[in-house]
Each structure stands twice: as C-alpha cells, then as structure tokens.
Amino acid sequence: MKIYTKTGDAGKTSLIGGTKVFKSDLRIDAYGTVDELNSYIGLVSDFSNDDHSKEILKEIQDRLFTIGSELACDPSKERKMSIPDLHESDVEMLEKEIDKMNESLPVMKHFILPGGLPVVSFSHIARCVCRRAERSCVGLLQDSGNVSPLIIKYLNRLSDYLFTLARYLGMKNNAPEITWNPRIHKS
C-alpha cells in the first residue's frame, strides 16, 4: 500500500463516515492539533529519564489517539465501526498523577519560565499545544455542538499534568526552576 493516495490534492479529506470536508474544517484542525500534541508527548517521553512518567505518557498517547478517532468521526452519521472511548477514569488518572508529583514538588511562589533542560522545555511546548487543542475543540463545540465535553475536560487536565510534569522532571534532574522576575518601570 502506498503512503500517498492523491485523494487530498484538491484540499479535501474524508471524515470517518465518508463525508468530504475541506482540510481547513474546524474538525480537521481539532484532530490535527491533537495529533501534533501526541507527537510532542512522544518527544517528552524520549527525553524523559523517569520510567513511571514514560509509562503514563504512553497511556496518554493512547488516549490522544482515542480522542483523535472521536474527533475524526462525522457526528451526523452512524458509525459502522467501533471507536475506542474516553472515560472519566482517564481524567481521574491524570489528577492522581498530578497529586502524586505535587507531593514532592516545592510550593510554587512565582511564575516560572519554560527552560532549564530539554525535557522541561518540551513538556512546556506539549502543554501549549495541548491548550491549543483544547481551544480548537471548544471552537468546534461552539460551532457545531458536536464535541464530547469529556474530551475538553481531558485536554484541560492534561495541560495541568504537563505543567506539573515539567516541574517534576526538572526537580528530578536537579534543574532549578527559572522564575519570572517582571521588569517594572517606575515613572
């Protein structure tokens, strides 16, 4: 099977269900951003030296494929194939992991800047892409109403997880947090 099909050369693609839409469609943008996020999660995992975090990140990648599959479906058509589904327990797993990491982290007293180690920076990039994916899904929800609220909740919690993971991996690798010291001009 060839990787290229030439079916998208005119700027359209098919949703699961067969409906053709422009590649600029909000639904395509949403699942494309989730796919981008999944790639960055892989990069964070590749740079992580924490085995437990790598396991959790692999689970997250699986959930992101689930979310992408859901978003790629035409909501107006009945599915002929079964798609994996997201559960409230997936959100709870992220919350549990956030709480677990927070137990060993110092209390945050200042805003922090991304950086210090590649894995910290990549975690922050993944967090930003996650927020963009969340915004895309909210935009799709506002446009058509056809996005599961659980997807938006999961992406919201995932960005919190990635922020906490950045701090945690920095701490585990003895990288000091870079605090934001705002420049204040006095008149």
Backbone as JSON Lines, residues from 0, in Angstrom:
{"i":0,"aa":"M","n":[0.84,-1.18,0.0],"ca":[0.0,0.0,0.0],"c":[0.89,1.24,0.0]}
{"i":1,"aa":"K","n":[0.6,2.18,-0.86],"ca":[1.35,3.42,-0.93],"c":[0.9,4.38,0.16]}
{"i":2,"aa":"I","n":[1.84,5.18,0.65],"ca":[1.52,6.15,1.69],"c":[0.71,7.32,1.11]}
{"i":3,"aa":"Y","n":[0.9,7.61,-0.15],"ca":[0.15,8.7,-0.76],"c":[-1.0,8.15,-1.59]}
{"i":4,"aa":"T","n":[-2.13,8.84,-1.49],"ca":[-3.32,8.41,-2.23],"c":[-3.76,9.42,-3.27]}
{"i":5,"aa":"K","n":[-3.3,10.64,-3.13],"ca":[-3.63,11.76,-4.03],"c":[-5.08,12.22,-3.86]}
{"i":6,"aa":"T","n":[-5.84,11.61,-2.94],"ca":[-7.24,11.99,-2.78],"c":[-7.4,13.36,-2.11]}
{"i":7,"aa":"G","n":[-6.36,13.84,-1.44],"ca":[-6.44,15.14,-0.77],"c":[-5.82,16.27,-1.54]}
{"i":8,"aa":"D","n":[-5.44,16.02,-2.78],"ca":[-4.74,17.03,-3.58],"c":[-5.57,18.28,-3.86]}
{"i":9,"aa":"A","n":[-6.87,18.17,-3.76],"ca":[-7.75,19.32,-4.01],"c":[-8.14,20.04,-2.72]}
{"i":10,"aa":"G","n":[-7.5,19.65,-1.59],"ca":[-7.75,20.35,-0.33],"c":[-8.87,19.78,0.5]}
{"i":11,"aa":"K","n":[-9.33,18.59,0.16],"ca":[-10.39,17.96,0.95],"c":[-9.89,16.63,1.5]}
{"i":12,"aa":"T","n":[-10.54,16.2,2.57],"ca":[-10.26,14.91,3.18],"c":[-11.58,14.31,3.65]}
{"i":13,"aa":"S","n":[-11.55,13.05,4.04],"ca":[-12.78,12.38,4.47],"c":[-12.77,12.16,5.97]}
{"i":14,"aa":"L","n":[-13.91,12.41,6.58],"ca":[-14.11,12.05,7.98],"c":[-14.46,10.57,8.03]}
{"i":15,"aa":"I","n":[-14.34,9.97,9.21],"ca":[-14.82,8.6,9.38],"c":[-16.33,8.66,9.18]}
{"i":16,"aa":"G","n":[-16.82,7.93,8.23],"ca":[-18.21,8.0,7.82],"c":[-18.32,8.42,6.36]}
{"i":17,"aa":"G","n":[-17.18,8.91,5.8],"ca":[-17.13,9.2,4.37],"c":[-17.37,10.63,3.95]}
{"i":18,"aa":"T","n":[-17.85,11.47,4.84],"ca":[-18.13,12.86,4.48],"c":[-16.85,13.58,4.1]}
{"i":19,"aa":"K","n":[-16.86,14.23,2.95],"ca":[-15.7,15.01,2.5],"c":[-15.82,16.43,3.06]}
{"i":20,"aa":"V","n":[-14.71,16.92,3.63],"ca":[-14.67,18.29,4.15],"c":[-13.33,18.9,3.74]}
{"i":21,"aa":"F","n":[-13.28,20.23,3.74],"ca":[-12.01,20.9,3.48],"c":[-11.05,20.64,4.63]}
{"i":22,"aa":"K","n":[-9.78,20.59,4.3],"ca":[-8.75,20.34,5.31],"c":[-8.65,21.49,6.32]}
{"i":23,"aa":"S","n":[-9.29,22.6,6.03],"ca":[-9.33,23.73,6.95],"c":[-10.53,23.67,7.9]}
{"i":24,"aa":"D","n":[-11.36,22.64,7.78],"ca":[-12.54,22.46,8.63],"c":[-12.12,22.44,10.1]}
{"i":25,"aa":"L","n":[-12.96,23.0,10.96],"ca":[-12.66,23.04,12.4],"c":[-12.42,21.65,12.98]}
{"i":26,"aa":"R","n":[-13.14,20.67,12.48],"ca":[-12.97,19.29,12.98],"c":[-11.58,18.76,12.61]}
{"i":27,"aa":"I","n":[-11.14,19.04,11.4],"ca":[-9.81,18.59,10.96],"c":[-8.73,19.32,11.77]}
{"i":28,"aa":"D","n":[-8.93,20.61,11.99],"ca":[-7.98,21.38,12.79],"c":[-7.89,20.81,14.2]}
{"i":29,"aa":"A","n":[-9.03,20.44,14.77],"ca":[-9.04,19.91,16.14],"c":[-8.27,18.59,16.22]}
{"i":30,"aa":"Y","n":[-8.59,17.64,15.35],"ca":[-7.88,16.36,15.49],"c":[-6.46,16.44,14.97]}
{"i":31,"aa":"G","n":[-6.17,17.38,14.08],"ca":[-4.79,17.59,13.65],"c":[-3.94,18.15,14.79]}
{"i":32,"aa":"T","n":[-4.51,19.03,15.6],"ca":[-3.79,19.58,16.74],"c":[-3.59,18.52,17.81]}
{"i":33,"aa":"V","n":[-4.56,17.65,17.98],"ca":[-4.4,16.52,18.92],"c":[-3.28,15.6,18.43]}
{"i":34,"aa":"D","n":[-3.19,15.39,17.13],"ca":[-2.12,14.58,16.56],"c":[-0.76,15.24,16.8]}
{"i":35,"aa":"E","n":[-0.69,16.55,16.61],"ca":[0.55,17.29,16.89],"c":[0.93,17.14,18.36]}
{"i":36,"aa":"L","n":[-0.04,17.26,19.24],"ca":[0.2,17.09,20.67],"c":[0.76,15.7,20.95]}
{"i":37,"aa":"N","n":[0.2,14.69,20.31],"ca":[0.65,13.32,20.51],"c":[2.13,13.18,20.12]}
{"i":38,"aa":"S","n":[2.53,13.86,19.06],"ca":[3.93,13.82,18.64],"c":[4.83,14.46,19.69]}
{"i":39,"aa":"Y","n":[4.39,15.58,20.24],"ca":[5.19,16.23,21.29],"c":[5.25,15.39,22.56]}
{"i":40,"aa":"I","n":[4.16,14.68,22.87],"ca":[4.18,13.79,24.03],"c":[5.25,12.71,23.81]}
{"i":41,"aa":"G","n":[5.36,12.2,22.59],"ca":[6.41,11.23,22.27],"c":[7.79,11.82,22.47]}
{"i":42,"aa":"L","n":[7.97,13.07,22.11],"ca":[9.26,13.74,22.29],"c":[9.59,13.9,23.78]}
{"i":43,"aa":"V","n":[8.6,14.29,24.57],"ca":[8.81,14.4,26.02],"c":[9.23,13.04,26.57]}
{"i":44,"aa":"S","n":[8.54,11.99,26.16],"ca":[8.87,10.64,26.63],"c":[10.29,10.26,26.23]}
{"i":45,"aa":"D","n":[10.68,10.57,25.0],"ca":[12.02,10.24,24.53],"c":[13.11,10.92,25.36]}
{"i":46,"aa":"F","n":[12.83,12.11,25.86],"ca":[13.81,12.85,26.64],"c":[13.72,12.58,28.14]}
{"i":47,"aa":"S","n":[12.64,11.94,28.57],"ca":[12.46,11.66,29.99],"c":[13.35,10.51,30.44]}
{"i":48,"aa":"N","n":[13.88,10.65,31.64],"ca":[14.65,9.56,32.24],"c":[13.88,8.95,33.43]}
{"i":49,"aa":"D","n":[12.58,9.21,33.48],"ca":[11.74,8.71,34.57],"c":[10.81,7.63,34.0]}
{"i":50,"aa":"D","n":[11.05,6.38,34.38],"ca":[10.29,5.26,33.81],"c":[8.79,5.36,34.05]}
{"i":51,"aa":"H","n":[8.39,5.79,35.26],"ca":[6.96,5.9,35.54],"c":[6.31,6.95,34.63]}
{"i":52,"aa":"S","n":[6.96,8.07,34.48],"ca":[6.42,9.12,33.59],"c":[6.3,8.61,32.16]}
{"i":53,"aa":"K","n":[7.28,7.84,31.72],"ca":[7.24,7.28,30.36],"c":[6.02,6.36,30.19]}
{"i":54,"aa":"E","n":[5.7,5.57,31.22],"ca":[4.52,4.7,31.17],"c":[3.24,5.52,31.07]}
{"i":55,"aa":"I","n":[3.15,6.56,31.88],"ca":[1.96,7.42,31.87],"c":[1.84,8.13,30.52]}
{"i":56,"aa":"L","n":[2.96,8.61,30.0],"ca":[2.93,9.3,28.7],"c":[2.48,8.36,27.59]}
{"i":57,"aa":"K","n":[2.84,7.1,27.67],"ca":[2.38,6.11,26.67],"c":[0.86,5.95,26.77]}
{"i":58,"aa":"E","n":[0.34,5.9,27.99],"ca":[-1.12,5.83,28.19],"c":[-1.8,7.07,27.61]}
{"i":59,"aa":"I","n":[-1.19,8.23,27.86],"ca":[-1.74,9.49,27.35],"c":[-1.77,9.46,25.82]}
{"i":60,"aa":"Q","n":[-0.71,8.94,25.22],"ca":[-0.7,8.85,23.75],"c":[-1.85,7.98,23.25]}
{"i":61,"aa":"D","n":[-2.12,6.9,23.96],"ca":[-3.24,6.04,23.59],"c":[-4.56,6.82,23.68]}
{"i":62,"aa":"R","n":[-4.75,7.58,24.77],"ca":[-5.97,8.36,24.93],"c":[-6.08,9.43,23.85]}
{"i":63,"aa":"L","n":[-4.95,10.01,23.44],"ca":[-4.99,11.03,22.4],"c":[-5.4,10.43,21.05]}
{"i":64,"aa":"F","n":[-4.99,9.19,20.8],"ca":[-5.48,8.5,19.59],"c":[-6.99,8.28,19.69]}
{"i":65,"aa":"T","n":[-7.45,7.94,20.87],"ca":[-8.89,7.77,21.11],"c":[-9.62,9.08,20.81]}
{"i":66,"aa":"I","n":[-9.09,10.19,21.35],"ca":[-9.71,11.5,21.13],"c":[-9.68,11.85,19.64]}
{"i":67,"aa":"G","n":[-8.54,11.62,18.99],"ca":[-8.45,11.89,17.56],"c":[-9.46,11.1,16.75]}
{"i":68,"aa":"S","n":[-9.64,9.83,17.12],"ca":[-10.63,8.99,16.42],"c":[-12.03,9.54,16.59]}
{"i":69,"aa":"E","n":[-12.34,9.96,17.8],"ca":[-13.67,10.53,18.07],"c":[-13.88,11.81,17.26]}
{"i":70,"aa":"L","n":[-12.87,12.66,17.24],"ca":[-12.99,13.92,16.51],"c":[-13.04,13.71,15.0]}
{"i":71,"aa":"A","n":[-12.45,12.63,14.52],"ca":[-12.41,12.36,13.07],"c":[-13.72,11.79,12.54]}
{"i":72,"aa":"C","n":[-14.65,11.47,13.42],"ca":[-15.94,10.9,13.0],"c":[-16.91,12.0,12.59]}
{"i":73,"aa":"D","n":[-17.67,11.71,11.58],"ca":[-18.76,12.61,11.18],"c":[-19.89,12.4,12.2]}
{"i":74,"aa":"P","n":[-20.17,13.43,13.01],"ca":[-21.19,13.24,14.05],"c":[-22.61,13.06,13.51]}
{"i":75,"aa":"S","n":[-22.82,13.38,12.23],"ca":[-24.17,13.25,11.67],"c":[-24.43,11.86,11.09]}
{"i":76,"aa":"K","n":[-23.39,11.01,11.08],"ca":[-23.56,9.67,10.51],"c":[-23.36,8.61,11.59]}
{"i":77,"aa":"E","n":[-24.12,7.55,11.44],"ca":[-23.96,6.42,12.36],"c":[-22.67,5.68,12.02]}
{"i":78,"aa":"R","n":[-21.94,5.34,13.06],"ca":[-20.66,4.66,12.85],"c":[-20.88,3.21,12.5]}
{"i":79,"aa":"K","n":[-20.13,2.75,11.5],"ca":[-20.19,1.34,11.13],"c":[-19.07,0.56,11.82]}
{"i":80,"aa":"M","n":[-18.14,1.3,12.4],"ca":[-17.04,0.64,13.12],"c":[-17.01,1.17,14.54]}
{"i":81,"aa":"S","n":[-16.53,0.35,15.45],"ca":[-16.49,0.85,16.82],"c":[-15.19,1.61,17.04]}
{"i":82,"aa":"I","n":[-15.32,2.7,17.77],"ca":[-14.21,3.61,18.07],"c":[-13.94,3.5,19.57]}
{"i":83,"aa":"P","n":[-12.67,3.47,19.99],"ca":[-12.4,3.46,21.43],"c":[-13.01,4.69,22.08]}
{"i":84,"aa":"D","n":[-13.33,4.58,23.34],"ca":[-13.94,5.73,24.0],"c":[-13.13,6.18,25.21]}
{"i":85,"aa":"L","n":[-13.35,7.42,25.55],"ca":[-12.7,8.07,26.68],"c":[-13.6,7.9,27.89]}
{"i":86,"aa":"H","n":[-13.0,7.77,29.07],"ca":[-13.78,7.58,30.3],"c":[-13.38,8.62,31.34]}
{"i":87,"aa":"E","n":[-14.28,8.88,32.25],"ca":[-13.98,9.79,33.37],"c":[-12.75,9.31,34.14]}
{"i":88,"aa":"S","n":[-12.55,8.01,34.19],"ca":[-11.38,7.45,34.89],"c":[-10.07,7.89,34.24]}
{"i":89,"aa":"D","n":[-10.09,8.24,32.95],"ca":[-8.89,8.75,32.29],"c":[-8.51,10.13,32.85]}
{"i":90,"aa":"V","n":[-9.51,10.95,33.12],"ca":[-9.28,12.26,33.74],"c":[-8.79,12.05,35.17]}
{"i":91,"aa":"E","n":[-9.42,11.13,35.88],"ca":[-9.03,10.85,37.27],"c":[-7.59,10.35,37.35]}
{"i":92,"aa":"M","n":[-7.14,9.58,36.37],"ca":[-5.75,9.11,36.35],"c":[-4.8,10.29,36.27]}
{"i":93,"aa":"L","n":[-5.12,11.27,35.42],"ca":[-4.27,12.46,35.32],"c":[-4.24,13.22,36.64]}
{"i":94,"aa":"E","n":[-5.39,13.35,37.27],"ca":[-5.46,14.05,38.56],"c":[-4.63,13.34,39.62]}
{"i":95,"aa":"K","n":[-4.7,12.01,39.63],"ca":[-3.92,11.22,40.58],"c":[-2.42,11.44,40.35]}
{"i":96,"aa":"E","n":[-2.02,11.44,39.11],"ca":[-0.61,11.64,38.78],"c":[-0.14,13.05,39.14]}
{"i":97,"aa":"I","n":[-1.0,14.04,38.89],"ca":[-0.66,15.43,39.27],"c":[-0.47,15.51,40.78]}
{"i":98,"aa":"D","n":[-1.41,14.95,41.53],"ca":[-1.33,14.99,43.0],"c":[-0.08,14.29,43.51]}
{"i":99,"aa":"K","n":[0.25,13.16,42.9],"ca":[1.43,12.39,43.3],"c":[2.72,13.19,43.07]}
{"i":100,"aa":"M","n":[2.82,13.83,41.91],"ca":[4.02,14.64,41.64],"c":[4.08,15.86,42.55]}
{"i":101,"aa":"N","n":[2.93,16.47,42.8],"ca":[2.89,17.67,43.65],"c":[3.35,17.4,45.07]}
{"i":102,"aa":"E","n":[3.19,16.16,45.54],"ca":[3.64,15.82,46.89],"c":[5.14,16.04,47.08]}
{"i":103,"aa":"S","n":[5.91,15.89,46.02],"ca":[7.36,16.04,46.13],"c":[7.87,17.38,45.6]}
{"i":104,"aa":"L","n":[7.0,18.19,45.04],"ca":[7.43,19.47,44.49],"c":[7.34,20.58,45.53]}
{"i":105,"aa":"P","n":[8.25,21.54,45.45],"ca":[8.11,22.7,46.34],"c":[6.9,23.52,45.94]}
{"i":106,"aa":"V","n":[6.35,24.23,46.9],"ca":[5.21,25.1,46.62],"c":[5.67,26.17,45.62]}
{"i":107,"aa":"M","n":[4.85,26.41,44.64],"ca":[5.21,27.41,43.63],"c":[4.82,28.79,44.15]}
{"i":108,"aa":"K","n":[5.79,29.67,44.28],"ca":[5.55,31.01,44.81],"c":[5.66,32.08,43.73]}
{"i":109,"aa":"H","n":[6.17,31.71,42.55],"ca":[6.35,32.65,41.45],"c":[5.95,31.97,40.15]}
{"i":110,"aa":"F","n":[5.66,32.78,39.16],"ca":[5.5,32.22,37.82],"c":[6.86,31.7,37.38]}
{"i":111,"aa":"I","n":[6.84,30.61,36.62],"ca":[8.11,30.07,36.15],"c":[8.16,30.13,34.63]}
{"i":112,"aa":"L","n":[9.37,30.26,34.13],"ca":[9.59,30.31,32.69],"c":[9.98,28.92,32.2]}
{"i":113,"aa":"P","n":[9.51,28.53,31.01],"ca":[9.95,27.26,30.45],"c":[11.45,27.27,30.22]}
{"i":114,"aa":"G","n":[12.09,26.16,30.47],"ca":[13.51,26.04,30.21],"c":[14.26,25.35,31.32]}
{"i":115,"aa":"G","n":[15.57,25.26,31.14],"ca":[16.43,24.63,32.14],"c":[16.97,23.29,31.68]}
{"i":116,"aa":"L","n":[16.14,22.53,31.01],"ca":[16.51,21.22,30.45],"c":[15.63,20.97,29.23]}
{"i":117,"aa":"P","n":[16.12,20.25,28.22],"ca":[15.26,19.96,27.06],"c":[13.94,19.3,27.45]}
{"i":118,"aa":"V","n":[13.95,18.33,28.36],"ca":[12.7,17.64,28.72],"c":[11.71,18.6,29.37]}
{"i":119,"aa":"V","n":[12.2,19.57,30.12],"ca":[11.33,20.58,30.74],"c":[10.73,21.46,29.64]}
{"i":120,"aa":"S","n":[11.58,21.93,28.74],"ca":[11.1,22.78,27.65],"c":[10.1,22.05,26.76]}
{"i":121,"aa":"F","n":[10.4,20.79,26.42],"ca":[9.48,20.02,25.58],"c":[8.15,19.77,26.29]}
{"i":122,"aa":"S","n":[8.19,19.58,27.61],"ca":[6.94,19.42,28.37],"c":[6.1,20.69,28.28]}
{"i":123,"aa":"H","n":[6.76,21.84,28.35],"ca":[6.03,23.11,28.24],"c":[5.49,23.31,26.82]}
{"i":124,"aa":"I","n":[6.25,22.92,25.81],"ca":[5.74,23.01,24.44],"c":[4.51,22.12,24.3]}
{"i":125,"aa":"A","n":[4.59,20.9,24.82],"ca":[3.44,19.99,24.77],"c":[2.24,20.61,25.5]}
{"i":126,"aa":"R","n":[2.49,21.26,26.62],"ca":[1.41,21.93,27.38],"c":[0.75,22.99,26.52]}
{"i":127,"aa":"C","n":[1.55,23.79,25.82],"ca":[1.0,24.85,24.97],"c":[0.2,24.28,23.8]}
{"i":128,"aa":"V","n":[0.7,23.21,23.2],"ca":[-0.03,22.57,22.1],"c":[-1.32,21.96,22.64]}
{"i":129,"aa":"C","n":[-1.27,21.43,23.85],"ca":[-2.47,20.87,24.48],"c":[-3.53,21.96,24.67]}
{"i":130,"aa":"R","n":[-3.11,23.13,25.12],"ca":[-4.06,24.23,25.28],"c":[-4.66,24.64,23.93]}
{"i":131,"aa":"R","n":[-3.83,24.61,22.88],"ca":[-4.35,24.93,21.54],"c":[-5.35,23.87,21.09]}
{"i":132,"aa":"A","n":[-5.06,22.59,21.37],"ca":[-6.01,21.52,21.04],"c":[-7.32,21.73,21.79]}
{"i":133,"aa":"E","n":[-7.21,22.11,23.04],"ca":[-8.41,22.38,23.84],"c":[-9.2,23.54,23.22]}
{"i":134,"aa":"R","n":[-8.51,24.61,22.85],"ca":[-9.21,25.75,22.23],"c":[-9.87,25.34,20.91]}
{"i":135,"aa":"S","n":[-9.2,24.49,20.14],"ca":[-9.78,24.02,18.87],"c":[-11.06,23.23,19.14]}
{"i":136,"aa":"C","n":[-11.03,22.39,20.15],"ca":[-12.21,21.59,20.48],"c":[-13.34,22.47,21.0]}
{"i":137,"aa":"V","n":[-13.0,23.48,21.8],"ca":[-14.03,24.41,22.28],"c":[-14.62,25.17,21.1]}
{"i":138,"aa":"G","n":[-13.78,25.59,20.15],"ca":[-14.28,26.26,18.96],"c":[-15.22,25.38,18.16]}
{"i":139,"aa":"L","n":[-14.86,24.11,18.03],"ca":[-15.72,23.15,17.34],"c":[-17.03,22.97,18.1]}
{"i":140,"aa":"L","n":[-16.96,22.9,19.41],"ca":[-18.16,22.79,20.24],"c":[-19.07,23.99,20.02]}
{"i":141,"aa":"Q","n":[-18.48,25.19,20.03],"ca":[-19.28,26.41,19.82],"c":[-19.87,26.45,18.42]}
{"i":142,"aa":"D","n":[-19.14,25.93,17.44],"ca":[-19.59,25.97,16.06],"c":[-20.7,24.97,15.78]}
{"i":143,"aa":"S","n":[-20.5,23.74,16.24],"ca":[-21.46,22.69,15.88],"c":[-22.09,21.98,17.08]}
{"i":144,"aa":"G","n":[-21.49,22.12,18.24],"ca":[-22.0,21.43,19.42],"c":[-21.68,19.95,19.45]}
{"i":145,"aa":"N","n":[-20.85,19.5,18.5],"ca":[-20.59,18.07,18.38],"c":[-19.19,17.68,18.87]}
{"i":146,"aa":"V","n":[-18.93,17.96,20.13],"ca":[-17.69,17.53,20.77],"c":[-18.07,17.05,22.17]}
{"i":147,"aa":"S","n":[-17.57,15.9,22.53],"ca":[-17.85,15.4,23.86],"c":[-17.23,16.32,24.91]}
{"i":148,"aa":"P","n":[-18.01,16.73,25.9],"ca":[-17.45,17.55,26.98],"c":[-16.29,16.85,27.7]}
{"i":149,"aa":"L","n":[-16.28,15.53,27.68],"ca":[-15.21,14.78,28.33],"c":[-13.87,14.99,27.61]}
{"i":150,"aa":"I","n":[-13.9,15.18,26.29],"ca":[-12.67,15.46,25.55],"c":[-12.08,16.78,26.02]}
{"i":151,"aa":"I","n":[-12.92,17.79,26.14],"ca":[-12.45,19.11,26.58],"c":[-11.93,19.02,28.01]}
{"i":152,"aa":"K","n":[-12.62,18.3,28.86],"ca":[-12.18,18.14,30.24],"c":[-10.83,17.42,30.3]}
{"i":153,"aa":"Y","n":[-10.67,16.37,29.5],"ca":[-9.43,15.61,29.48],"c":[-8.26,16.5,29.02]}
{"i":154,"aa":"L","n":[-8.46,17.26,27.95],"ca":[-7.4,18.12,27.45],"c":[-7.05,19.22,28.47]}
{"i":155,"aa":"N","n":[-8.05,19.73,29.16],"ca":[-7.8,20.74,30.2],"c":[-6.93,20.15,31.31]}
{"i":156,"aa":"R","n":[-7.26,18.96,31.76],"ca":[-6.49,18.32,32.82],"c":[-5.11,17.9,32.33]}
{"i":157,"aa":"L","n":[-5.03,17.48,31.06],"ca":[-3.75,17.08,30.5],"c":[-2.77,18.24,30.48]}
{"i":158,"aa":"S","n":[-3.24,19.44,30.19],"ca":[-2.32,20.58,30.19],"c":[-1.8,20.83,31.61]}
{"i":159,"aa":"D","n":[-2.65,20.64,32.61],"ca":[-2.2,20.75,34.01],"c":[-1.17,19.67,34.33]}
{"i":160,"aa":"Y","n":[-1.41,18.47,33.84],"ca":[-0.46,17.37,34.05],"c":[0.9,17.72,33.42]}
{"i":161,"aa":"L","n":[0.89,18.24,32.2],"ca":[2.14,18.54,31.51],"c":[2.91,19.66,32.2]}
{"i":162,"aa":"F","n":[2.2,20.64,32.75],"ca":[2.87,21.69,33.52],"c":[3.54,21.09,34.75]}
{"i":163,"aa":"T","n":[2.81,20.25,35.45],"ca":[3.34,19.62,36.66],"c":[4.49,18.68,36.3]}
{"i":164,"aa":"L","n":[4.35,17.96,35.2],"ca":[5.41,17.06,34.75],"c":[6.69,17.84,34.45]}
{"i":165,"aa":"A","n":[6.56,19.0,33.83],"ca":[7.74,19.82,33.53],"c":[8.47,20.17,34.83]}
{"i":166,"aa":"R","n":[7.72,20.59,35.83],"ca":[8.33,20.92,37.12],"c":[8.96,19.68,37.76]}
{"i":167,"aa":"Y","n":[8.23,18.58,37.71],"ca":[8.69,17.34,38.34],"c":[9.97,16.81,37.69]}
{"i":168,"aa":"L","n":[10.0,16.78,36.36],"ca":[11.18,16.29,35.67],"c":[12.37,17.22,35.89]}
{"i":169,"aa":"G","n":[12.11,18.51,35.98],"ca":[13.18,19.45,36.31],"c":[13.75,19.16,37.68]}
{"i":170,"aa":"M","n":[12.88,18.96,38.66],"ca":[13.31,18.66,40.02],"c":[14.09,17.35,40.06]}
{"i":171,"aa":"K","n":[13.57,16.31,39.4],"ca":[14.24,15.0,39.4],"c":[15.64,15.08,38.78]}
{"i":172,"aa":"N","n":[15.87,16.05,37.92],"ca":[17.14,16.19,37.24],"c":[17.96,17.37,37.76]}
{"i":173,"aa":"N","n":[17.58,17.85,38.95],"ca":[18.3,18.94,39.62],"c":[18.44,20.2,38.78]}
{"i":174,"aa":"A","n":[17.44,20.49,37.98],"ca":[17.43,21.73,37.21],"c":[16.63,22.77,37.98]}
{"i":175,"aa":"P","n":[17.25,23.87,38.34],"ca":[16.5,24.89,39.08],"c":[15.41,25.51,38.2]}
{"i":176,"aa":"E","n":[14.28,25.81,38.83],"ca":[13.21,26.48,38.1],"c":[13.63,27.92,37.8]}
{"i":177,"aa":"I","n":[13.28,28.36,36.62],"ca":[13.6,29.73,36.21],"c":[12.38,30.59,36.54]}
{"i":178,"aa":"T","n":[12.51,31.42,37.56],"ca":[11.36,32.24,37.97],"c":[11.28,33.49,37.1]}
{"i":179,"aa":"W","n":[10.06,33.9,36.89],"ca":[9.82,35.13,36.13],"c":[9.94,36.3,37.08]}
{"i":180,"aa":"N","n":[10.84,37.19,36.77],"ca":[11.03,38.41,37.55],"c":[10.64,39.58,36.65]}
{"i":181,"aa":"P","n":[9.39,40.01,36.76],"ca":[8.92,41.05,35.84],"c":[9.68,42.36,36.01]}
{"i":182,"aa":"R","n":[9.97,42.96,34.88],"ca":[10.62,44.26,34.9],"c":[9.54,45.31,35.14]}
{"i":183,"aa":"I","n":[9.73,46.1,36.14],"ca":[8.74,47.11,36.48],"c":[9.39,48.48,36.31]}
{"i":184,"aa":"H","n":[8.78,49.3,35.47],"ca":[9.3,50.65,35.24],"c":[8.63,51.61,36.21]}
{"i":185,"aa":"K","n":[9.42,52.41,36.79],"ca":[8.87,53.44,37.68],"c":[8.9,54.76,36.92]}
{"i":186,"aa":"S","n":[7.82,55.47,37.01],"ca":[7.74,56.75,36.28],"c":[8.36,57.87,37.07]}
